[in-house]
């Protein structure tokens, strides 16, 4: 979270991105999505990136939902 020194309001640099409200690091998400974009399966991507297969599925779904929202705007 970022905090304005003038008005003391708090802002998230992740707002408007698929990672808003998550604890995943951008590095992990990018690695997962890069493997998926290359056509690597869910379980193999999970092994390569060191995350649970459900995390891979979650990341794909989250990114897809975000892309759909942006496309509809």
VMD Tcl script that draws the C-alpha trace (Angstrom):
set ca {
  {0.00 0.00 0.00}
  {1.13 3.50 -0.80}
  {0.25 6.45 1.40}
  {-0.12 10.06 0.32}
  {1.93 12.34 2.56}
  {-0.49 15.22 1.98}
  {-3.97 13.74 2.40}
  {-2.91 10.52 4.22}
  {-5.04 8.43 1.84}
  {-3.87 4.89 1.09}
  {-3.60 3.54 -2.44}
  {-2.72 0.16 -3.90}
  {-0.35 0.03 -6.83}
  {-2.10 -3.20 -7.87}
  {-5.53 -1.60 -8.27}
  {-6.86 -2.21 -11.75}
  {-4.66 -5.27 -12.25}
  {-5.49 -8.97 -11.92}
  {-3.32 -9.08 -8.78}
  {-5.41 -6.55 -6.83}
  {-6.49 -8.09 -3.52}
  {-4.12 -11.07 -3.73}
  {-0.96 -12.05 -1.91}
  {0.77 -13.54 -4.94}
  {3.91 -11.82 -6.11}
  {3.92 -10.44 -9.64}
  {6.95 -12.62 -10.39}
  {5.02 -15.80 -9.56}
  {1.99 -14.76 -11.58}
  {4.10 -13.84 -14.60}
  {6.00 -17.14 -14.42}
  {2.76 -19.13 -14.23}
  {1.16 -17.24 -17.11}
  {4.30 -17.47 -19.25}
  {4.29 -21.26 -18.93}
  {0.58 -21.45 -19.68}
  {1.00 -19.18 -22.72}
  {3.61 -21.60 -24.06}
  {1.04 -24.40 -23.90}
  {2.43 -26.16 -20.83}
  {-0.23 -28.00 -18.81}
  {-1.48 -27.09 -15.35}
  {0.36 -29.77 -13.37}
  {3.64 -29.29 -15.21}
  {3.38 -25.50 -14.77}
  {2.78 -26.02 -11.06}
  {5.89 -28.20 -10.80}
  {8.05 -25.76 -12.76}
  {6.95 -22.69 -10.79}
  {6.66 -24.29 -7.35}
  {2.99 -23.52 -6.79}
  {-0.07 -25.71 -6.23}
  {-2.01 -26.75 -9.36}
  {-5.06 -24.95 -7.96}
  {-2.99 -21.76 -7.94}
  {-2.28 -22.18 -11.65}
  {-5.99 -22.62 -12.35}
  {-6.84 -19.64 -10.14}
  {-4.29 -17.46 -11.93}
  {-5.66 -18.41 -15.34}
  {-9.24 -17.75 -14.26}
  {-8.37 -14.43 -12.61}
  {-6.47 -13.19 -15.65}
  {-9.24 -14.30 -18.00}
  {-11.89 -12.52 -15.93}
  {-9.77 -9.36 -15.90}
  {-9.29 -9.52 -19.68}
  {-13.02 -9.97 -20.19}
  {-13.79 -6.93 -18.04}
  {-11.24 -4.81 -19.90}
  {-12.54 -5.97 -23.26}
  {-16.14 -5.08 -22.34}
  {-15.23 -1.51 -21.35}
}
mol new
graphics top color blue
foreach p $ca { graphics top sphere $p radius 0.5 }
foreach p [lrange $ca 0 end-1] q [lrange $ca 1 end] { graphics top cylinder $p $q radius 0.2 }
display resetview
